[in-house]
Amino acid sequence: MDTTIPAVAPTYDAVVVGLGIMGASALWQLSRRGLRVLGVEAGGPLHELGSSHGQTRIFRRAYWEGDQYVPLLNRSYAGWMELGEAAQDSIAVTTGGLFVGPPASKLVHGSRETATRCAIAHEYLDAGEISRRFPAFHVRDDAVAVYEPDAMMLFSDRARLGYLSQATAAGAHLVHGRAVRALHPAAGGTLTVAGDGWQVSCGAVVLAVGGWIGEFLPGEIGPLVTPMRIPVYEFDLAESSQRDHLLGRFPVFLFENSAGALIYGLPRWRAVGGGLKIGFHNRQLSPLELGEDRRPPSDAERLELWRTIKDLLPGVRSTGRGKSCVYTMSGDESFYIGRSQEIAGVVYVSACSGHGFKFAPGIGEVLAQLAIDGRSALDISAFGPQRAAPTGVRQR
């Protein structure tokens, strides 16, 4: 792990602050243009301080949250394929995506609406067809699902390392274990980025620091985002049902129950060992002070989730392991992407509101374009801070 920054302040075309998945993607996009780029990260290459760590994530395009996301999703789908080819690694695997709930649920209705309007391949399944195709699921007679055959599981740690490796190969300088303490304009339209005992000059800065965005843009984006703790679990499986939950037989899924609880899950992908990754998306959130030790999930929290999914997935046992992760939330649970009005030459992304990882290829490209070209090829007006949006995080 390189922690060295030259003693004589060099000049870079761009500096990327924060090398989670968004920063790593932007770093590759900038470096492959042939620019002199520095990436700075306070933690290690696979640190668990933010929202990018872990083994797997979901990629889907039948987006119940709205079709304003689809252009970024389409670009990101192509970008994941491109990264896998460049890194010569399995970054994404097609699993299909099953989005289950009552017919009028936000999940099912919204997924179907977006898929129909945006010509995304999908099927509408009744309860009998769900059970026939996916024997691990036991659904109510009135349940329905949108099935997206091209939905994927992303290998998240591989993706982050893949981006960093490709950026390094393209000439980027990476520094881990160094925190940025200050960011301010300098002479000649440049910017100074400084830490403890070091500083560099650059033409543009990409801020991809998640919940720490308020330390850099306190009057602009800081008040609009709230870091939240949220648990994620790996549940044990009954011996007789393990095969039905394996990659190749079990899809990535979302489930909304009649009370509005939204749950996600991914296949068991290890041939030996490992359980089923499942978590609430809109329950068990609590405010988090960044930098504090995140308390692990309690037995009560794990059992609350198990009781919610035990009828849907009867092969899942009540036992398992959990971790506490970070959602950096906006008031409307969308993203903020744009050019800073506080500091010229700075572009940013935050918050990702618990569903941003899948967008990393598209957002990284947008950030690079904003930093160097001053504009994005994609329309990102839906993700600007000027949009009409509530402040604070909805109570769950």
N, C-alpha and C positions, 0 to 999 in steps of 0.2 A: 504494500500500500504506500503510494507516494504521498508524502506530506511536505514536500519541498517546494517553496516558491522562491525564485531568484531574489537575492538581496537587492540588486539594482532593479528598480521598478521597470518591468517591460511594458510594452504597449500591445494590446490585443485588439483585433477587430470587434470581438464580442466576448463577454464573460457570462457564463451560465452559473447562477447561484442556486444550488440545490440539485442533486443528481438522483432523485427518485425517478420514477418512470417518465414523467413529463420533461424534467430537465435532461435526462439521458437521451430522450428522443430528439429534443431541440438541439442538443450538442452534436448529434450525428448529422442532423440536417444542416447545421451551420458549417461543420468541418468538411462535409462532402462538397461544399461549394468552393473549397480551397482557401477558406478564411483562416486566419490565425485566431484560435479559440481556446479559452481556458474554462474548465469546469471545476467548480469549488464545492465541496461537500463537507459539512461538519462531522458527519459520521463515517462509517466504513462503507465499502461498496455494496454490502447487503444489510445495512443497518435496519433496525426495526423501530426507529423513532417516528416515522411518518405513516403513510398509507400505501406504500408500494411493495412491501415485503410479503413473503409467503409463497406458496407453491403454485396456486391456481387462481384464475379469475374467469368470469363469463364474458363471452362476446355474443351480442345479439343485435339484430337490426329492426325486428318487429317491435318497435320501441313504444311501450305504453305511455311513456312520459311525453310523447309528442313528436310530430314529424319534423320539427325544427332541428332535431339532432341528426337526421338521416344523411345530409350531405357530409357531415364530419364522420359519420359511421361508415359510409361508403368509401371515403378516402382512407379511413383507418383499416378497413378490411383489406384493401390492396396493400396498405403499408405493412400489415402483419405478414402477409405473404412475402413481401419484399425483404423484410428483416430475416425471416426464416431462411430464405435463399442466400442472402448475403452472409449470414452467420453459419450457414450449413448446420442448422440445429432445428429440432422440432419445437417451434415456439407456439404453434397453434394446431389443434386437432379438432376436426369436425365431429360433433357429438349429436347434433340436433338440439333444439331447445323446446321444452314443454312448459307452457304458461297456463296454469290451472286455476280455476276458481268458479264462482257463480257466474252465470251469463252476463249479469249487469255489473260485475265487479270492474273497478278501474283497470285492473291488470288485463283481463280478458278483452273487455270492450276496447280499451286503448290500444292493445297490441294488434287486434284485428283491424281497427280503423287505420292505424299507421301502415300496416302491411298492405292493406287494400289500396290506400291512396298512393303509396310509393312503389307499388308493383314489386313488393318483396315476397318471394316464394313462401307460401304457408298453407296449412290445412286447418280446418275447424273440426275438432273431434268431440264426439259425445262420450259419455262415461264408459259405455261398453267398448268403444274403440280404444280409449286410453288404457283400459285394463288389458285388452287383448295384445296391444303392441308393447306395453311396458308393464310386465307382471309385478314389478316391485311396488307399483302404485295401486292403492285401493281407494277409489274415489266414491263420493256420494252419487246417488242416481241422477241428481240434478246438476252435477258438475259438468263443465265443458272445458276445452283447452284450445289454445292456438299452438300449433306445432310449426316451428321454423326449422326446416331441414338443414339449413346452412349455418345454424348457430354453432359456436365453437367453445372449447375450453382453452384458455391461454395459460402457458407455463410462465408465471410472472417473474420469478427470480431469473430464469433463463433469458427472458425478454430484457430485463434491466441490464444484465451482464452482456447480452448480445449488443445492445446499443452502445454501451461503454467501450466494448472491444472494437466495434466498427468505427466509432469516433476516434479512438486512439490510432487505429490503422490509417485513418484519413488525416492524421496529424494533430489532433486535439491534445492539449496538455491537461491531464486530470490531477487534481489534488484532493485527497481525502483527509479527514481529521483536522481540518482548518475551518473555523467559523468566520463568516463575514460579519464584522461589527459596524461598518459604516459604508454608506453609499451616497456620493454627493457629486454635483456638477463641478467641472474643472475648466481650466482655460481652453479656448479654442473649440468649444462644443464637445469636449471629451467628458468622460466620467471617471471618477476615482473610486475603486473598490478596495476596502482596507480591512485588515484583521489585526490580531495581536502581533505587532512587530513586522508587518508586511503591508504592502499596497501595490496595486497595479493600475494602469490607465487603460481605457478602452473606448471604443466608439459607441457601443451599445451594451445593455445588460438585460439578460433574461432572468426574471425572478420566478422560480418554480419551487417555492419553499413551503407550500401547504399552509398550515395554520400559523406559521411564523410570518405571514405576509404583513401583518400589522406592525411588525418591528421596522419594516422598510417603507411602507406606505400607510402610515397611521391615520392620515386624514382622508384617505381615498378608498381603500379596500378594507383596511383593518376593521372598521366598525361594521362591515357588512358580513363578516364571517365569524363562525363560532366553532372552535375545536370541540369534538365530542368523543367520549369513550364509547365503544361498542364491542361486545364480545362476539367471537366466532368460535365454532366448535367442530371437533372431529368425533363423531359418534361411532361407537362400536356397532357391529352388525351381527345378527344371529348367524350361526354357522351355515344353516340351511339356505339363507338368502343372499350370501355374499356374491354368488355368481350373477344374480339379477341386478346388482348395483355396480358391476364392473364397467369400465370404459368399453364402449362397443355395444353394450346392452342398455345402458342407463344414460339418459340425456342430462345436460344441464337443465335446471328447472327453476321456475318461480311459482309460488303458490300464495294466493290470497284467500283467507278464510272469510266467513260471514261477518266477523267482527272487524275486518279491515287489516288484520295483521298480514304483513308481507314477508315471506320467507324465501330464501334462495338456497340452492344446493348444487353440488357438482359430483360427478362420478368418482367412485373409488378407482384410482388409476394405477396403484402399485399392484403388481401381480401377487406379492406376498406382503401381508401386514397392511396397516393403514385402515382408516375408517371412512366415513362419509362426511364431507365438509358441508355444514349447514349453519345458517345464521339468520337471525331477524334482520330485516333492512330498516324497519320503522318501529322497533321496540327496543327496550333496554339501552337507550341512548342516555348519557349523562354528561354534563359539562366537564371539561378537562383543562387543567392548567398544564400547558406545554412544558416538558422537561421533568414533570413529576413522574414517579413510578406509577404505572398503570396497574391498579389492583386486578388480579386475575378474576375470571368469572367465578361466581359463587355456585355452590350446589343448587341453590334455589333458582338462580338464573338458568342453569343448564336444564333443570327439570321443567321450568316454565316452557322452554322451547320444545322439549321432548313431548310434553303433554299436548302441545299444539300440533305436532306432526305425527304422533304415534298411530293415529288412525289412517292417515294418508300413506305412511311408510311403516307398516307393521314389522318389517324386518330390522328396524333400527332399535337398538337397545337404549336403555336410559343412561348407560355408563359412557364415558368418553373423556376427552380432554378439551380444554378451551384456552384461548388467549384473548387479551383485550387489545383492540386495534383503535385506529383514529379515523373518524369521519370529520372533515372540515366542511361545515355546512353553511350554505347561504339560506336566506329566509325563504326562498322559493325552491330550494333543493336543486338548483341548476348551477352553472359554472360562471365564473368571471374570467374573461379573456380580453386583453386589450393593451393599449398604449397608455402609459401613465400620464396623467395631467399634473401630477406633483413634480416629477423629475423627468425632464426631456431625455429621450434616449433609452428609457426603461420600458420594457414590456413584461407582462405578467400573466400567470394563470393561477387561480385560486378563487373559490373553493371548488372541489370536485364532488362534494356532497354525497360521497359513498358510491358513486357509479361512474367515475371518470376513467379508471384504468384502461378500459377497452378503447378509449378515444386517443390514446397516447400518440400513435403515428400521425393522425390528422392534426392534433393540437401541436405537436412538435414542429410540424411543417408550417402551421400558421404562425407560431411564435418566431420561427426563423425568418419568415417573410415580413412580419411586422418589424422585427429588429433591423433588418438590412434594407428592405424595399419600402418600408413605411406603410404597407397595406397588405392585406391578405387576399389571396385568390378566391377564397370562400367567403361568403357573407356570414360574418360572425356578430351581426347586430343584436341577435337574440341573447348574446352572452356578455353584453356590455353592462357596466354598472349604472348606466342611465336608464335601463329598462325599468318599467313599473314593477316593483317587487317589494314584498314585505320585508322588514328588517327583523333580525332575530330568528331563532329556530322554533319551528312548530312544536308544541308540546305533544309528546307521544304517550 
